[in-house]
Amino acid sequence: MVTRAVFLDDYQGVAVGLTQSFGVDSGVELVSIGEHISSEDALAEALAGADVVVAMRERTAFPSSLIKRLPDLRLLVTTGMGNALIDVDAATSGGICVSGTLGTITPTSELTWGLIFALLRQIPAADNGMRNGQWQSTIGMGVAGKTLGVLGAGRLGQLVVEAGKAFRMEVIAWSENLTIERAAAVGAQLVTKDEIFARSDVLSIHLVLSDRTRGLVGERELRAMKPTSVLINTSRGPVVDERALVQALNEGWIAGAGLDVYDTEPLPVDHPLRYLSNAVLTPHLGYVTDDCYEVFFRDIAEDINAFSAGQPVRVLNPGWDAARR
């Protein structure tokens, strides 16, 4: 029987109410932590006594060292069906069940286009100008006839490709495993890695973070881009070399960047990105919509109830039970 579940990184303060609304067992104490805890010592203290912990996306790391300090933990839930910051092997060895949730992919593709238009039409600057008595102080850039480059043409990248075609853009794509046939099937032209950086007016990243993609967009790639081009990242921060990106924006290698993800989240208050006028920043909002949260918290309630009943669902580490015995 589950008795205490702790939700991490509940910035909007909605986790307890939403989970209760989907019928989590009434005997479960739900606890929400609204601020990010980066210290392992502080995190171990905050999670002491919890038999369930819910991690919101890849916000908080669960390395082996932390997992060993949580002897009461029996169920670790992550939103989504994968979390690169959880040491699943360590959880399995400790007899901890790791469960996931379903989700939606359209919100992130929609935010991608929000960032594109915010940059190209200079919407934040125009809005700020209007509030300060100005009128038509900016000149924007349209997208029709421009080249959209998509790094990664999976399910999410495909939605971005489709929207680019609807806006009458030329769409090119590249990833390490992308084939001519797959690119054509989603409506894009396969190009080389060098070509996508050189030709794109808008370059949008939709890659899973891995050893192969970490730092994929570095100084060499950014210098190869047009000085009028913009970079959009709604994927994962470390895909882009953040230090090189700050230099690129400061020195005009590219015209701007729209970012929803960062190396360190929440983004430190003194981070140089916060002070660049040619960067549009959002606080990792790609998945933060009412419909996506409905899926997340419905499944979280189900994960907790099912585990409590001895029949866990959406299990990401099937060997956990054998290790516990």
C-alpha positions as CSV (number, residue, x, y, z in Angstrom):
1,M,0.0,0.0,0.0
2,V,1.3,3.4,-1.0
3,T,1.2,6.0,1.8
4,R,3.2,9.0,0.8
5,A,4.0,10.5,-2.6
6,V,6.2,13.5,-3.2
7,F,6.0,15.6,-6.4
8,L,9.2,17.4,-7.5
9,D,9.5,20.7,-9.4
10,D,5.8,21.5,-9.2
11,Y,6.4,25.1,-10.3
12,Q,2.7,25.9,-10.9
13,G,1.5,24.2,-7.7
14,V,-1.0,22.0,-9.5
15,A,0.3,18.5,-8.9
16,V,-1.7,17.6,-5.8
17,G,-5.0,18.9,-7.1
18,L,-4.7,17.4,-10.5
19,T,-3.7,14.0,-9.2
20,Q,-6.5,14.0,-6.7
21,S,-9.0,14.9,-9.5
22,F,-8.1,11.7,-11.3
23,G,-9.0,9.5,-8.4
24,V,-5.7,8.6,-6.6
25,D,-6.3,6.4,-3.6
26,S,-7.7,8.5,-0.8
27,G,-5.2,7.0,1.8
28,V,-2.2,8.4,-0.1
29,E,-0.6,11.6,1.4
30,L,0.4,13.8,-1.6
31,V,3.2,16.3,-1.0
32,S,4.3,18.9,-3.6
33,I,7.7,20.7,-3.7
34,G,7.4,23.9,-5.8
35,E,11.1,24.9,-6.0
36,H,13.9,23.0,-7.7
37,I,16.3,21.2,-5.3
38,S,19.7,20.8,-6.8
39,S,21.7,19.6,-3.8
40,E,21.7,15.9,-3.3
41,D,21.8,16.2,0.4
42,A,18.8,18.6,0.5
43,L,17.0,16.3,-1.9
44,A,17.6,13.2,0.1
45,E,16.3,15.0,3.2
46,A,13.2,16.3,1.4
47,L,12.4,12.8,0.1
48,A,13.0,10.9,3.3
49,G,10.0,8.7,4.1
50,A,8.4,8.9,0.7
51,D,7.6,5.5,-0.9
52,V,6.6,7.2,-4.1
53,V,8.4,10.1,-5.9
54,V,7.1,11.8,-9.0
55,A,9.7,13.5,-11.2
56,M,8.5,16.1,-13.7
57,R,10.4,15.4,-17.0
58,E,14.2,15.6,-16.8
59,R,14.4,18.2,-14.0
60,T,15.9,16.3,-11.2
61,A,18.7,13.7,-11.4
62,F,18.4,10.4,-9.7
63,P,21.9,8.9,-9.8
64,S,22.8,5.7,-8.0
65,S,24.2,7.8,-5.1
66,L,20.8,9.4,-4.4
67,I,18.8,6.3,-4.9
68,K,20.9,4.5,-2.3
69,R,19.9,7.3,0.2
70,L,16.2,6.7,-0.2
71,P,15.6,3.3,1.5
72,D,11.8,3.9,1.7
73,L,11.4,4.6,-2.0
74,R,9.4,1.8,-3.9
75,L,8.0,3.6,-6.9
76,L,9.6,6.3,-9.0
77,V,7.3,7.9,-11.6
78,T,8.5,10.0,-14.4
79,T,6.3,12.0,-16.8
80,G,6.9,10.6,-20.3
81,M,8.1,7.1,-21.1
82,G,11.8,7.8,-20.5
83,N,14.0,10.0,-18.4
84,A,17.7,10.3,-19.1
85,L,18.4,11.6,-15.6
86,I,17.2,8.5,-13.8
87,D,19.7,5.7,-13.2
88,V,17.3,2.9,-14.1
89,D,19.8,0.2,-13.4
90,A,20.4,1.5,-9.9
91,A,16.6,1.7,-9.3
92,T,16.2,-1.9,-10.5
93,S,19.0,-3.2,-8.3
94,G,17.3,-1.4,-5.4
95,G,14.0,-3.1,-6.1
96,I,12.4,0.2,-7.1
97,C,9.7,0.2,-9.8
98,V,10.1,3.0,-12.4
99,S,6.9,3.8,-14.2
100,G,6.2,6.4,-16.9
101,T,3.2,8.2,-18.4
102,L,1.9,8.9,-21.8
103,G,2.0,12.5,-23.1
104,T,1.4,14.7,-26.2
105,I,3.9,15.9,-28.8
106,T,1.9,18.8,-30.4
107,P,2.5,21.4,-27.6
108,T,6.2,21.5,-28.2
109,S,5.9,21.8,-31.9
110,E,3.4,24.7,-31.4
111,L,5.8,26.5,-29.0
112,T,8.6,26.0,-31.6
113,W,6.5,28.2,-34.0
114,G,5.8,30.6,-31.3
115,L,9.5,31.1,-30.8
116,I,10.1,31.4,-34.5
117,F,7.6,34.1,-35.0
118,A,8.6,35.9,-31.8
119,L,12.1,36.2,-33.1
120,L,11.5,36.9,-36.8
121,R,8.7,39.4,-36.1
122,Q,10.3,40.8,-33.0
123,I,7.1,40.4,-31.0
124,P,8.7,40.8,-27.5
125,A,10.4,44.1,-28.6
126,A,7.2,45.4,-30.3
127,D,5.1,44.5,-27.2
128,N,7.6,46.3,-24.9
129,G,7.6,49.3,-27.2
130,M,3.9,49.6,-27.2
131,R,3.8,49.6,-23.5
132,N,6.3,52.4,-23.5
133,G,4.5,54.6,-26.0
134,Q,6.3,53.6,-29.2
135,W,4.8,52.8,-32.5
136,Q,6.4,50.6,-35.3
137,S,9.9,50.6,-34.0
138,T,10.9,47.2,-35.5
139,I,11.1,45.6,-38.9
140,G,10.4,41.9,-39.0
141,M,11.2,39.1,-41.4
142,G,8.6,36.7,-43.0
143,V,9.0,33.0,-43.5
144,A,7.5,32.3,-46.9
145,G,10.2,31.4,-49.4
146,K,12.8,31.0,-46.6
147,T,14.6,27.8,-45.7
148,L,13.6,25.8,-42.6
149,G,16.2,23.4,-41.4
150,V,15.0,20.6,-39.1
151,L,17.5,18.7,-37.0
152,G,15.7,15.5,-36.3
153,A,12.6,14.5,-38.3
154,G,11.0,12.2,-35.8
155,R,7.4,12.5,-34.6
156,L,7.8,16.0,-33.3
157,G,10.1,17.2,-36.0
158,Q,7.6,16.0,-38.6
159,L,4.9,18.3,-37.1
160,V,7.4,21.2,-37.5
161,V,8.1,20.2,-41.1
162,E,4.4,20.1,-41.9
163,A,3.8,23.6,-40.5
164,G,6.8,24.9,-42.4
165,K,5.4,23.6,-45.6
166,A,2.1,25.2,-44.8
167,F,3.9,28.5,-44.4
168,R,5.4,28.0,-47.9
169,M,9.0,27.4,-46.7
170,E,11.6,25.2,-48.3
171,V,12.2,22.5,-45.7
172,I,15.4,20.6,-45.4
173,A,16.4,18.0,-42.7
174,W,19.3,16.1,-41.3
175,S,20.0,13.7,-38.5
176,E,22.6,10.9,-38.2
177,N,20.1,8.2,-39.1
178,L,17.7,10.1,-41.3
179,T,17.2,8.5,-44.8
180,I,16.2,10.0,-48.1
181,E,13.0,8.0,-47.9
182,R,12.1,9.0,-44.4
183,A,12.8,12.7,-45.1
184,A,10.7,12.6,-48.2
185,A,7.9,10.9,-46.4
186,V,7.6,13.8,-43.9
187,G,7.9,16.4,-46.7
188,A,11.6,17.5,-46.3
189,Q,14.7,17.2,-48.4
190,L,17.6,15.3,-46.8
191,V,20.8,17.3,-46.8
192,T,24.2,16.8,-45.2
193,K,25.0,18.2,-41.7
194,D,27.2,20.9,-43.2
195,E,24.4,21.9,-45.7
196,I,21.7,22.3,-43.0
197,F,23.7,24.8,-41.1
198,A,24.8,26.7,-44.1
199,R,21.4,26.9,-45.9
200,S,18.9,27.3,-43.1
201,D,17.3,30.7,-42.4
202,V,15.5,29.0,-39.4
203,L,17.2,26.0,-37.8
204,S,15.0,24.1,-35.4
205,I,16.4,21.3,-33.1
206,H,14.3,18.2,-32.4
207,L,16.8,15.6,-31.3
208,V,16.9,13.3,-28.3
209,L,19.8,14.0,-25.9
210,S,22.4,11.3,-26.0
211,D,26.1,10.9,-26.1
212,R,25.9,11.4,-29.9
213,T,23.9,14.6,-29.8
214,R,25.4,16.3,-26.8
215,G,27.3,19.4,-28.0
216,L,26.3,18.6,-31.6
217,V,25.7,22.3,-32.3
218,G,29.0,23.9,-31.4
219,E,31.2,26.8,-32.5
220,R,31.9,25.3,-35.9
221,E,28.3,24.8,-36.7
222,L,27.2,28.2,-35.4
223,R,29.9,30.0,-37.4
224,A,28.7,28.1,-40.5
225,M,25.2,29.6,-40.2
226,K,24.0,32.8,-42.0
227,P,24.3,36.0,-40.0
228,T,20.6,36.5,-40.7
229,S,19.6,33.1,-39.5
230,V,18.0,32.1,-36.2
231,L,18.4,29.0,-34.0
232,I,15.4,27.4,-32.2
233,N,15.9,24.8,-29.5
234,T,12.9,23.2,-27.8
235,S,14.7,19.8,-27.5
236,R,17.3,19.7,-24.8
237,G,19.8,22.4,-23.8
238,P,23.0,20.4,-24.0
239,V,22.5,19.6,-27.7
240,V,23.9,23.1,-28.2
241,D,27.2,24.3,-26.8
242,E,25.8,27.0,-24.6
243,R,29.0,29.0,-24.3
244,A,29.4,29.0,-28.1
245,L,25.8,30.1,-28.5
246,V,26.2,33.1,-26.2
247,Q,29.3,34.1,-28.2
248,A,27.5,33.7,-31.4
249,L,24.6,35.9,-30.3
250,N,27.0,38.5,-28.9
251,E,29.2,38.7,-31.9
252,G,26.5,38.4,-34.6
253,W,27.4,35.0,-36.1
254,I,23.6,34.5,-36.1
255,A,20.7,36.9,-35.8
256,G,19.0,35.4,-32.9
257,A,17.9,32.3,-30.9
258,G,14.6,31.1,-29.4
259,L,15.3,28.8,-26.5
260,D,13.0,26.8,-24.2
261,V,15.7,24.5,-22.8
262,Y,19.1,25.1,-21.1
263,D,22.1,23.3,-19.7
264,T,21.0,24.2,-16.1
265,E,17.3,24.4,-15.3
266,P,15.9,26.6,-13.9
267,L,18.2,29.0,-15.8
268,P,20.4,30.9,-13.2
269,V,19.2,34.5,-12.7
270,D,22.6,35.8,-13.7
271,H,23.0,33.7,-16.8
272,P,24.3,35.8,-19.8
273,L,21.4,34.5,-22.0
274,R,19.0,36.6,-19.9
275,Y,20.7,39.8,-21.0
276,L,20.8,39.3,-24.7
277,S,18.2,41.3,-26.7
278,N,18.4,38.9,-29.7
279,A,17.4,35.9,-27.6
280,V,13.7,35.0,-26.8
281,L,13.6,32.7,-23.8
282,T,10.8,30.6,-22.3
283,P,11.1,28.5,-19.1
284,H,10.9,25.0,-20.6
285,L,7.2,25.3,-21.5
286,G,7.2,22.9,-24.5
287,Y,5.0,20.4,-22.8
288,V,3.3,22.7,-20.3
289,T,-0.3,22.9,-21.6
290,D,-3.6,21.9,-20.1
291,D,-4.1,18.9,-22.4
292,C,-0.6,17.5,-21.8
293,Y,-0.9,18.0,-18.0
294,E,-4.2,16.1,-18.1
295,V,-2.5,13.1,-19.6
296,F,0.5,13.3,-17.2
297,F,-1.5,13.5,-14.0
298,R,-4.2,11.0,-15.1
299,D,-1.4,8.5,-15.7
300,I,0.4,9.4,-12.5
301,A,-2.7,8.7,-10.5
302,E,-3.1,5.4,-12.3
303,D,0.6,4.5,-11.8
304,I,0.2,5.1,-8.0
305,N,-3.0,3.2,-7.7
306,A,-1.8,0.3,-9.9
307,F,1.4,-0.1,-7.9
308,S,-0.5,0.0,-4.6
309,A,-2.7,-2.8,-5.9
310,G,0.3,-4.9,-6.8
311,Q,-0.1,-4.5,-10.6
312,P,2.1,-1.7,-11.7
313,V,1.6,-0.3,-15.2
314,R,3.9,1.4,-17.8
315,V,6.9,-0.1,-16.1
316,L,10.3,1.0,-17.5
317,N,12.4,-1.6,-15.6
318,P,10.7,-5.0,-15.6
319,G,13.4,-6.6,-13.5
320,W,12.7,-4.4,-10.4
321,D,10.5,-7.0,-8.7
322,A,13.0,-9.8,-8.9
323,A,15.7,-7.6,-7.4
324,R,13.4,-6.7,-4.5
325,R,12.7,-10.3,-3.7
